[in-house]
Amino acid sequence: MYVAASDPFDSAATIHIILYSRFEVALTITDEKGRPVFTFNKILEAGLTVVVWDITDYGKLRLPNGVYFCRLIVDGKEKTVEMHLQR
């Protein structure tokens, strides 16, 4: 499993997920206080998947500049990357 996110980002965040086998993934983006602002749960095939987050709170409110955390859980393993929104 591999996850990377555009950092810093301004109008959208691009998240790259690479899997070596077919798995169910749970991706959650949280703000600095740990509140979830975006989730992506899906069964993905092996290879590269690109997820684009439009920097809104579940498609409603545009979020402010700051630090966000992208957490990916695959097959019981977790990886978290820090992202910085700067407009």
PEQUIPE-V576001 format. One line per field, one symbol per residue. phi: phi as a letter, one per 40 degrees, with the letter a starting at -180 (. if undefined). Layout:
phi=???
This chain:
phi=.ababcacbbbabbbbbbbcacacbbbbbbcccgccbababacbcchcbbbbbcfbcfgbbcccdicbbbbbbbfgbbbbbcbbcbb
